Amino acid sequence: MPHINSSEKYNFEVKTINEFHTCFACSKSFYEDNKNKIKSLSDLNNYKLVIPGSSRRRQMLDEILQSNNIVLNPTIEMPDSKLMIDFVNNNDYIGYFIEEELDNTELVKLDLKENMPTNAIGIIYHKKTINNTAKTFVELVVSES
């Protein structure tokens, strides 16, 4: 979902289906060697980073970095999380992921002092112009989540 708060201004209805939390993660061996050195976003400047290219997740990362006056210089940008997982797992890099992507991997989430962004998947529609069929669909999808 876009990062908007315009439901009142534009008469939109926003229905969240699921939320996703983001995090930085690395391989187990890299974590064991560096866990006491990486405590905040600014510490990441001392390490090689791989992050997603142009995406909502990247936009969210850029927003939190800007709000904390931090500039990171990622070494690599990748378009696919599965590639990032394999790459980070086999190299001394730190990657930026959705936490749920780490399930069933060997990667270790880094605990940073900053709260990492959360994004949601959902449905946004105009309250006055949605038809009954679409409204029934929205209610069905949201009730299943």
MARKELO-393897 format. One record per residue (C-alpha): residue in three letters; x, y, z. Coordinates in steps of 0.1 Angstrom, whole numbers, plus 5000, padded with zeros to 4 digits. Each point is the difference from the previous one (the first is absolute). Example, Ala and Ser with C-alpha at 12.3 -4.5 7.8 and 13.67 -1.06 7.14 Angstrom:
BEGIN
ALA512349555078 SER501450344993 
END
This chain:
BEGIN
MET500050005000 PRO501250354993 HIS501150215030 ILE497050234999 ASN497650145026 SER497550154977 SER496949805008 GLU498150315013 LYS501450254974 TYR499249784969 ASN497149795016 PHE502049684996 GLU499449695020 VAL503149815010 LYS499849635009 THR503149825012 ILE500449634991 ASN503449935015 GLU503050185014 PHE503749934993 HIS502950115021 THR503550084986 CYS503449935014 PHE503749974992 ALA501549655001 CYS503249824993 SER501549655001 LYS500549825033 SER503850014997 PHE500050374991 TYR497650065030 GLU502349825024 ASP503050204989 ASN498250345001 LYS496949985023 ASN501550235026 LYS501050274975 ILE496750054982 LYS497550175023 SER498450284978 LEU499350104964 SER503150225000 ASP502249715009 LEU499049844967 ASN502350254982 ASN502949795010 TYR498849694981 LYS499249894965 LEU496250024994 VAL497749854975 ILE496650154997 PRO497049984977 GLY499950234970 SER497050234993 SER497149865021 ARG497650115028 ARG502449825024 ARG502950214988 GLN497950325002 MET499249915037 LEU503749955007 ASP500950334984 GLU497350175021 ILE501349865033 LEU503650084990 GLN499150364991 SER498150055033 ASN503149895019 ASN502450204979 ILE501849694989 VAL501449944965 LEU500849644991 ASN502049914970 PRO498949654990 THR502649804980 ILE497449814980 GLU496350044992 MET498049694990 PRO496549974986 ASP499149675016 SER500049905037 LYS500849634993 LEU503250114982 MET500850235029 ILE499549725025 ASP502449774982 PHE502550284994 VAL500050115037 ASN500149655013 ASN503249924979 ASN501850335004 ASP501050255027 TYR497150244992 ILE497050135019 GLY496750014982 TYR496750185005 PHE497049765001 ILE496449955010 GLU500349795032 GLU497749734987 GLU502449944971 LEU502649885025 ASP497849715011 ASN501749674989 THR503350174993 GLU503350005019 LEU500050385003 VAL500150185033 LYS498050325006 LEU502050295014 ASP498550185030 LEU500450374994 LYS499050285024 GLU497850164974 ASN496549864992 MET500049874965 PRO497150084977 THR496949794997 ASN498049994968 ALA496649854992 ILE498249844972 GLY496550124997 ILE497250144979 ILE499350374995 TYR496850124984 HIS497950314997 LYS497149985024 LYS497450174977 THR500849824967 ILE500549645009 ASN497349774986 ASN498349735020 THR501949714983 ALA503450165008 LYS498850085035 THR499049635006 PHE503549894986 VAL501850245024 GLU497949885030 LEU500849644990 VAL503750054996 VAL500450205032 SER497949755021 GLU502349724987 SER503150175012 
END
